[in-house]
Amino acid sequence: MAKNIQAIRGMNDYLPGETALWQRIEGTLKSVLGSYGYSEIRLPIVEQTPLFKRAIGEVTDVVEKEMYTFDDRNGDSLTLRPEGTAGCVRAGIEHGLLYNQEQRLWYVGPMFRYERPQKGRYRQFHQLGCEVFGLQGPDIDAELILLTARWWRALGIADQVRLELNSIGSLEARANYRDALVAFLEQHQDKLDEDCKRRMYSNPLRVLDSKNPDVQALLNDAPALGDYLDEDSREHFAGLCALLDNAGIAYTVNQRLVRGLDYYNRTVFEWVTTSLGAQGTVCAGGRYDGLVEQLGGRATPAVGFAMGLERLVLLVQAVNPEFKADPVVDIYLVASGTDTQSAAMQFAEKLRDAMPGVKLMTNHGGGNFKKQFARADKWGARVALVLGESEVADGNVVVKDLRSGEQTTVTQDGVAAHLRTLLG
């Protein structure tokens, strides 16, 4: 017997019982994006490897250890996208979307990183990202945060997430801080773990993000990033904080908050939660005003964020179980009798024409009344329609409310109006 082929570790199948909730959550997210005037862009999942090396940074963990990279038959190095911002910027430059233009874009889809699979973190995972180009003031940073806050309210998880903010300044200010931080770390190498020693010279700001409690205690005495900010970054951050204060958005300034990708500057933010165990990030982003020019375009201010959908789905399931998937079926059509199947299919098509958007399933495969009503229950139908030989002959249909058990006979021509009232 041939060995069964199974899914790759960390790359999951999502079955019909799961995807219905995903669809409702994604529909909620997309509805809010539309209310802010953002447009969808669809991007390839494979890009040229140099795109990510230039954008993310060659000494980041993502590029050094986590990318799925391979050579194609022409010998070109390609990579499954580990994140979406670089590809979005590449597309904007390539198609002339960015120069002297304002763009508000979103995308959703699978990303790939070679990580140790664990709850909410997989090798193939799904992100929804949002990117804004051509606007440099703190007001657009604030709008993105307000947009995410509206998501949390719509999903019923607003009291389970917390906003952390920081400014990491300009590239020049960050270089000055980097030198001061490295000098401090060199004096305390005996207190650093091996990972931090490796990062100390390659990417020292990532030491601030260490999960080692001993390193975090050491960093209490380290130079503060805020002391090295340039004046423009200070003003930008103060403006953002004032806008959030006026909007009633609570936040914590976390001067150790840095992002793992090299392209960020000025504003960085994360929405975090402890409702899934150890503190985890639900959504994160910031400004990347130099990235468009770095990838070959004209200098263009930009800001954005990305959110992992696996972790968001887990959070909604954990803290708001009342947020359920929409039923797969609204109406189940029960056909009874030897010559009713053809009439039932024709009736179902006419009903779909009369009620666009209704989820109507027709019974196939026979079965007595008991079995057919059991199928209606299995699919979560609110209403069953019964079409037997007498109903076909008389032009009627029996409508049964599966919640109350009440049933009535109505004409086939009048059933659509009756169902609209019944289904609300």
Secondary structure, DSSP 8 states (H G I E B T S, - for coil): --------TT-----HHHHHHHHHHHHHHHHHHHHTT-EE----SEEEHHHHHHHH-TTSHIIIII-EEEE-TTS-EEEE-S-SHHHHHHHHHHTT-STT--EEEEEEEEEE-----BTTB-SEEEEEEEEEES--SHHHHHHHHHHHHHHHHHHT-GGG-EEEEEE---HHHHHHHHHHHHHHHHTTGGGS-HHHHHHHHH-GGGGGG---HHHHHHHTTS--GGGG--HHHHHHHHHHHHHHHHHT---EE-TT---SSTT-EEEEEEEEESTTSS-EEEEEEEE-TTHHHHTTS----EEEEEEEHHHHHHHHHHH-TTS----S-SEEEEE-STT-HHHHHHHHHHHHHHSTT--EEE--S---HHHHHHHHHHTT-SEEEEE-HHHHHHTEEEEEETTT--EEEEETTTHHHHHHHHH-
